Amino acid sequence: MTMPSPSPTPQAGNPQRAPLVLQWGRDENTDETFEARVSTREELADVLTNIHTQALREGIACMTQIWSAQTMRQRGPGPAEPEVLIEAIVGDPRGAGLRWLGDDDEVQAASPSLAAPNENITFDNAGSADSLPPSVFRLSIADVQNILIEYLEKGSRTTSLSWTRLTFLNDPEP
């Protein structure tokens, strides 16, 4: 299911960047993932809030994959891939997570002021239930939104939070 794509509205002094594509969940009727293109911080906030609220209502966090439409490129015989793929997991009251998967670095964000939850968090990954360790979930929904706004507007990764190596299930907690 695709949400409508709003028209880009450049702001004075801020050149228009390509919209971000957000893809999450799975429509049970069509078996298609939900998708939205956002061009402004307000559109991004609306879509992210809707994903977060829906996940809270359903009782399982939701992974959302995010990329810039202008960074798609062919790397091999398969489909084109984005230069940076961001995985945000929202919708769990214990915390949110964000992983930055780029060409040169693969890291996860953490807010030094937030403690990790006490246990793994299970999330909806396009219709499948997956889990990640607590260290991935050291963000608030506002942190995730601010990281994505900076990427939308500047094309860069924020420096206002800590970035650490990726952790997976069964890895020792940092």
C-alpha positions in Angstrom: 0.0 0.0 0.0 1.4 3.4 -0.9 0.6 6.6 0.8 0.2 9.7 -1.4 3.4 11.5 -2.3 3.1 15.2 -1.5 4.7 17.8 -3.8 8.1 19.0 -2.7 8.1 22.5 -1.2 11.6 24.0 -1.1 12.4 26.5 1.7 14.2 29.7 1.0 18.0 29.1 1.3 17.5 25.3 1.5 17.9 23.5 -1.8 15.4 20.8 -2.3 16.8 17.3 -1.7 15.2 14.2 -3.0 12.4 12.8 -1.0 12.9 10.0 1.5 11.2 6.7 0.9 9.9 4.9 4.0 8.8 1.3 3.8 7.3 -0.8 6.6 5.0 -3.6 7.6 2.9 -5.7 5.3 -0.7 -5.2 4.1 -2.4 -8.5 5.0 -4.8 -8.1 2.1 -2.3 -7.5 -0.7 0.9 -8.9 0.9 2.6 -5.6 -0.2 4.8 -3.5 2.1 3.4 0.0 3.1 5.4 2.8 1.5 5.5 6.6 1.7 7.6 9.3 0.1 8.2 12.4 2.3 9.8 15.7 1.2 9.3 17.9 4.3 10.0 17.5 8.0 6.2 17.8 8.7 5.4 14.9 6.3 8.2 12.8 7.8 6.9 13.5 11.4 3.3 12.6 10.3 4.3 9.3 8.7 6.7 8.3 11.6 4.1 9.2 14.2 1.5 7.1 12.4 3.9 4.1 12.2 4.8 4.5 15.9 1.2 4.9 17.0 0.0 1.9 15.0 2.8 -0.3 16.4 2.0 0.7 20.0 -1.7 -0.2 19.3 -0.7 -3.6 17.9 1.7 -4.3 20.7 4.8 -5.0 18.5 7.4 -2.6 17.4 7.8 -1.9 13.7 11.0 -1.8 11.5 10.9 0.9 8.9 13.5 1.0 6.1 14.4 4.5 4.9 16.5 5.7 2.0 16.9 8.7 -0.3 15.4 8.2 -3.7 18.4 10.0 -5.3 21.0 7.6 -3.9 19.8 4.5 -5.8 22.5 2.8 -7.9 23.2 -0.5 -9.5 25.8 -2.6 -7.7 25.4 -5.9 -9.5 22.9 -8.0 -11.4 20.1 -7.5 -8.8 17.9 -4.5 -8.3 19.3 -1.0 -7.6 20.3 -0.4 -3.9 20.5 2.9 -1.9 23.8 4.3 -0.9 22.6 4.6 2.7 19.8 2.4 4.1 18.5 3.4 7.5 16.6 0.9 9.6 14.4 2.5 12.3 12.5 0.5 14.8 9.7 2.4 16.6 6.5 1.5 18.5 7.8 -0.1 21.7 7.4 1.9 24.9 10.8 0.7 26.1 12.8 2.5 23.4 13.5 3.0 19.7 16.4 2.0 17.5 18.1 3.2 14.4 20.8 1.5 12.3 22.7 3.4 9.6 23.9 1.0 6.9 26.1 2.9 4.5 28.9 2.1 2.0 31.6 3.1 4.4 30.1 2.4 7.8 27.4 0.4 9.5 26.5 1.8 12.9 23.7 2.2 15.3 22.7 5.4 17.2 22.5 5.7 20.9 21.5 8.5 23.2 24.0 8.6 26.1 21.2 9.7 28.5 19.0 6.7 27.8 19.6 3.3 29.3 19.0 0.1 27.2 15.9 -1.9 28.0 16.4 -5.1 30.1 15.6 -7.5 27.4 15.5 -8.1 23.6 12.8 -6.2 21.7 10.7 -8.1 19.1 9.5 -6.1 16.1 7.6 -6.6 12.9 10.0 -6.9 10.0 7.8 -6.8 6.9 5.4 -9.4 8.3 8.0 -11.5 10.2 8.7 -11.2 13.9 12.4 -10.6 14.6 14.4 -9.5 17.7 17.4 -7.4 18.4 19.4 -6.9 21.6 18.6 -4.1 24.1 21.7 -2.0 23.1 20.0 -1.3 19.8 17.1 0.5 21.6 18.8 3.5 23.3 16.8 6.2 21.5 13.4 8.0 21.9 11.0 8.4 19.0 12.0 12.1 19.0 15.7 11.1 18.5 14.8 8.9 15.6 12.7 11.7 14.0 15.6 14.2 14.5 18.1 11.8 12.8 15.8 11.3 9.9 15.0 15.1 9.5 18.8 15.8 9.3 19.2 13.1 6.7 16.2 14.5 4.7 17.3 18.1 4.8 21.1 17.8 4.8 21.9 14.3 3.5 24.1 13.7 6.5 24.2 11.7 9.7 23.7 13.7 12.9 26.6 14.2 15.3 24.4 15.0 18.2 24.2 11.4 19.3 26.6 8.5 19.8 27.2 6.0 17.1 28.5 2.5 17.9 29.2 -0.7 16.0 26.1 -2.8 15.1 25.1 -5.4 17.6 23.1 -8.6 16.9 21.4 -11.2 19.0 23.8 -13.2 21.1 26.5 -10.4 20.9 27.9 -9.3 24.2 26.2 -6.1 25.3 28.6 -3.1 25.1 
